[in-house]
Every structure is written in C-alpha cells, then in structure tokens.
Amino acid sequence: MKYNEELFNISKQLYDRTIKDQEMNNDERLENELLQVLLKKFKTELATEQSLKGIVKVKFKDFFFKDGEEGYALIYQLIHSKKFDELANKYCFYLGNRDSKCDSYTHFYEIIWDYKTYFEFLDEKEKYWLRNLNSFNKN
C-alpha cells in the first residue's frame, strides 16, 4: 500500500479534535506529546523515502553528554509505566531495536509504524460505520 497523505492528515485532524475535547491524566498527556512528536518524525521520514512498503522506522536517541532527541524521554516514561503497548496497539506502532547498554554513549529507541495496516484498519472502520449508518437510515 502506498503512503496516503490525505488519510494521514485526516487521522491527525481527528486526533487533534479528540484530544481537545478530553481532560487528560498524566499518562494520556505523555501519549499525546509522543504522538505529536511521532507524527512529525514519521511525516518527515515518509517524505524522504523512495520506495515505501507500508512500514516506516524512526529512531530517538539519548546521548551521554547532552540531552536526548525530542521524544526519547517520553518513550522511556511510557515503556516504564507500561502504557506504551496500549498506545502502540491503537496506532500500529512497534518498538523495534533499542540500545540501553551501560557501555554505550548513545541509547536509542526505534519505533516502527506499520501504516499499511493502520490505514487498512481506518478504511475498514469507515466502511463499518457507513454500513451501519445506511441500515439505520433504512429503519
């Protein structure tokens, strides 16, 4: 499946609208911040990819001598609070490689987004709602 810019933007708009309507606890706030960072990074990566096969990978690094990249601390906190899996499941994210060895000066998390599956899920969800809407209108 080819990357679909329109679906990406619709998903982002819907997500932004949903977040504005909710009061968030600390974990939800962390998830929201991470999603914003991930969406920017995914979009940048997707714009530079030549042959996309439905998956995109991004890395978030933390450095020994300076602050880590935006998003690293959020991923760390969500993993250790056991909330990352729930978020990843909703958006078809996966935790790929990670390096947290004590002898390394750079630690990182690799996040993999299976956007093909995510967009297929959105498409099926839309079809489901349209079928139900049509059956509701007939009654």
N, C-alpha and C positions, 0 to 999 in steps of 0.2 A: 504494500500500500504506500502510495506517495504521501508525503507530508502535506497536510491541508491547512493552509494559513487561515482560511475562513473559520474552520472548526476550532482551531487554536484560539482565535480571537473571541469567538462566541463563548467558549468554555471560560476564558479569562473574565469576560464581562459578567457572565452568570455567577462565577465565583466571587468577584468583587461585590456584586449586588447582595449576594447571600451573606457575606461577611459583614457588610454594613448593617444588616438587619438583626444581627445577633450580638448578644453580650458574650464576651469570651472569657474563659478562665485562663490561667497561665499556660497550660499545655496547648490550648486552642490558639492562643496568641503566638506561641512559638511555631506552631504548624503554619499559621498564616504568614508569618515572617519568612519561614523557609520556603513556602510555596511561591511567594513573590520573588525570592532570590532564584529559585529553581527555574521559574518561568522565564526570567530574563536570560539566564545562562543557557537554557535549552533553546530559546529562540535565536540567540547569537550562534550557538553551535549548529543549529539547523540551517541557518543562512550560509554557513561556510561549507557544509557537507556537499560533496559532489554526488555520491551515489548513496541514497538513503534506503535502507532495507527495513524500515519500521522500528528501528531502535537507535537511540542516541545516548552517548555516555558523556558525563561531565565529572570533573574532579574538583574537590575542595581541599585545599592544602592548609596545613598549620605548620608554622616554622618555629624552630627552637629559639632563634634570635630576634624574631619580630612577630607581630600579630598575624594570625591566620587570615585566609581569604574569607570574604563575607559568606556566611552560610556554614562554615566548618563548626563553629561553636553551637549553632542551632541543631545541626545533625547530631553532634555529640550529646547534647542535652536530651533530645528526643529518643535517641537509642538507649541512653541510660535510665530514662524514665519509662521505658518500654512502650512508648507511644509511636515510634517511627513505623513499626509494622502496620499499624492501623491506617496511618496516613498513606503509606506506600501502597497498601491494598486498594484504597479508593482510586488512586491515580495511576496504577500500574507502574510504580517505581520499584526498583530493586537495589539493594545495597550490593555493589559489585566488589571489587578489590578494596582492601583497606590495609593501611600500614600503620601500626601503632607500636612498633618495636622500640625498645628503650635505647638501642644503639644507633638509631636513625635521627638525623637532624630535621627531617621533614616527615610529618604524618599526613595522611590523606584519607578521604572517603571518596569512593567512586560511586556515583548514582547513575543507574541505567533506567531510561524511560522507554517502555515498550508502547510507543504512541500508536502503533498499528492496532494493538489490542484495545487501547483506550478509546480510540476513535470508533472502532467497531462496536464497542460497548455503548458509546453515546448514540451511534446510529440505531442500534437495537432498542435502546431505551426510547428514542424518539418514535420509532415505529410502534412500540408498545403503547405509548401514550396516544398516538394518533388512532390506533385501532380502538382503544378504549373510549376515546372521545367520539369517534364515529358511532360506536354501539350505544353510547349514552345519548347522542343526538337522535338516534332512531327511536328510542323509547320515549 
